Amino acid sequence: MVAQRQSLPPVRQSVTHKFQIMGHEGYLTIGLFDDGQPGEIFIKMAKEGSTLSGLVQGYCRAFSLALQYGLPLHEAVSRFKGMRFEPMGATSNPDIPEAMSIIDYVARYLEVNFLDEPGSARQR
């Protein structure tokens, strides 16, 4: 069986969240499917043009495609949560006071805001 890509509608709802990890500021934008579940992510880092910014863009593209081809959000969260590399440390989010990396932060943000518990998407 070949996986089919579920594209997001041309006009979609989204959530944009400003965050900071140890002084590294960024914006996470989550594009939503019609059912309110994430279908794409974008991260804009304040230090534009850096290697970190380029790697984050590649991660966002791959993560978005995985969601659109049917990877359950709880699986993505479990795979990316806990990844450890700089920048890491204190965040600006009281729900996620410490992050082990930007990727860990994004996974934990998605978990807190879009999953009721591991394995179940929040119904909207």
C-alpha positions, 0 to 999 in steps of 0.5 A: 500500500502506498501512503497518500499525502493529505494536503492542508486546505489553501486557507487554514487555521494556525497557531503561532507561539513565541518561544525562547530557549537560553536566549535563542528566540524563535516563533513556532507556527503550526498549520492545522488540518480542518479537524484542528490537528497539526499538519505542518510546522514552521520555525523562524529563528531570530538569528537568520542565516545561521546553520541552526536556522537552516537545519531547523527549516529542514526539520520542519519540512520533513516533520510536516511531510511526515504528518501529511503522509499519516505519521500519528502526532503521538509517534512524532512526539515520542521520537523527537521528545528528549533529543539533546543538543544546544541550545538547551536550558531554561525556556520562556514557557511556564508549561515547559520550563526546561528544554533539551533542544529546539526539537525537544521543545517543539515536541513537548509543545505539541504534546501539551497542546494537541495530545490528551495523552500518549496515543490519543489526539485531542478532539476539538 
